[in-house]
Amino acid sequence: MAHDPYRDFLRALPPESIVQRRVSLAPFTTFRIGGPADLLVRAGTPESLAAAIQAARSSGVPHFLLGRGANLLVGDQGFRGVVIRSEAPPEGDGLGGIHFLDEVTVRAAAGVETFPDLILATVERGLAGLHHYVGIPSTVGGALWQNLHFLSPDRKRTCFIEEVLAGAEILTAEGERRRVGVEYFEFGYDDSILHHRADVVLSADFRLQPAPVEELRAVIRSNLEWRDERHPDLWLYPSAGSVFQKIDGIGAGRLIDEVGLKGHVLGAAGIFHKHANIIVNLGGARAAEVRQLMDLAQTTVARELGYDLVPEIGLVGEF
Ligand SMILES: Cc1cc2nc3c(=O)[nH]c(=O)nc-3n(C[C@H](O)[C@H](O)[C@H](O)COP(=O)(O)OP(=O)(O)OC[C@H]3O[C@@H](n4cnc5c(N)ncnc54)[C@H](O)[C@@H]3O)c2cc1C
């Protein structure tokens, strides 16, 4: 009988784990692009997430931790290994992984989606702090990885999710499950310790401020309108948001626009006509086409303006 490279991994998983073989990853990303994972584990609780990661580590199989898939481009050949998807717990478990610890503190499992689930649950209770991030696709774990951010209501500064984070439970790179404070994460712009250590967020606590619900709803409306005017609608134009990092405070979109590539189409992928730092899937785009567009933007901006664009999105698997 042929040797199954995943036998040890599957044996190390708790028996109730949900595992699928050769599953296309495209539906699990906001780009809706990407080939199959050899194995996909659906981890719907902090316990199952920790168990799947431990099983992958102990059996030595290549693995990737996936959240909402909103900041990634998965290759057309998919991922040779195990993709562990951090998902929200079933509704039966309280509010689906969302628990209020006191009047102003909420604990959310890593796989809970910040929008709509966590934001709606907190806004309904008249709690401010997470409402700034309305309309941004993310899990709680992905939000900490990235230090999720958006403009303040007066658009004068950037709000970061670290401002309302009280602490988190993590599985450390060394395999220890423990609670850490906000300072542990060493947050920066689009950065946290999670980029530099293989720690996994299992759940996070947010300390919010009481505020009139109507005030919060006004900010939500205004932020959604702001996004509507500038960003592609994910249903019409699947994307992974901004593709390249800012350079010395200059938006990459401005540079790509300046070299005339706004609206440029290659196969079924295009540089979005309203925002040149976003590449959109016009229907059936391949990862290879997105990569070619990224290369074109990088070489043209370097040649004509002398700036080196650095990707902000993660490239996962085989291209
Ligand atoms: C239309 C659109 C608009 C966007 N607008 C914004 C914006 O305004 N502001 C902004 O900040 N971002 C924005 N983004 C980017 C994206 O929403 C964020 O990066 C988001 O936080 C990604 O979360 P995720 O769950 O999808 O993570 P994924 O994309 O699935 O994963 C990203 C990384 O996080 C890691 N990760 C996931 N879960 C965990 C965990 N539990 N523990 C440790 N690491 C983990 C993954 O391994 C991976 O390396 C936008 C994206 C889109 C598509």
The ligand as a Gaussian input file, in Angstrom:
#p B3LYP/6-31G(d) Opt

LIG

0 1
 C      -11.575000      44.446000       0.228000
 C      -10.492000      44.450000       1.295000
 C      -10.295000      45.587000       2.060000
 C       -9.302000      45.608000       3.056000
 N       -9.153000      46.737000       3.814000
 C       -8.276000      46.731000       4.836000
 C       -8.154000      47.869000       5.697000
 O       -8.843000      48.883000       5.539000
 N       -7.286000      47.805000       6.729000
 C       -6.513000      46.704000       6.945000
 O       -5.741000      46.697000       7.926000
 N       -6.583000      45.603000       6.146000
 C       -7.441000      45.585000       5.101000
 N       -7.536000      44.503000       4.280000
 C       -6.635000      43.345000       4.481000
 C       -7.251000      42.211000       5.324000
 O       -8.604000      42.434000       5.545000
 C       -6.531000      42.091000       6.663000
 O       -5.163000      41.833000       6.445000
 C       -7.111000      40.978000       7.556000
 O       -6.702000      41.225000       8.879000
 C       -6.687000      39.584000       7.145000
 O       -7.276000      38.670000       8.062000
 P       -7.593000      37.167000       7.629000
 O       -8.309000      36.497000       8.724000
 O       -8.248000      37.169000       6.303000
 O       -6.137000      36.564000       7.498000
 P       -5.550000      35.671000       6.294000
 O       -5.472000      36.499000       5.062000
 O       -6.284000      34.397000       6.208000
 O       -4.095000      35.411000       6.836000
 C       -3.166000      36.476000       6.924000
 C       -2.039000      36.047000       7.856000
 O       -2.552000      35.970000       9.189000
 C       -2.145000      34.743000       9.760000
 N       -3.151000      34.325000      10.747000
 C       -4.467000      34.099000      10.545000
 N       -5.062000      33.694000      11.695000
 C       -4.098000      33.678000      12.627000
 C       -4.060000      33.312000      14.015000
 N       -5.159000      32.875000      14.650000
 N       -2.880000      33.395000      14.673000
 C       -1.762000      33.814000      14.028000
 N       -1.721000      34.157000      12.731000
 C       -2.882000      34.077000      12.040000
 C       -2.089000      33.777000       8.570000
 O       -1.293000      32.634000       8.860000
 C       -1.483000      34.668000       7.514000
 O       -0.086000      34.684000       7.605000
 C       -8.509000      44.460000       3.266000
 C       -8.719000      43.299000       2.483000
 C       -9.708000      43.291000       1.517000
 C       -9.926000      42.049000       0.718000

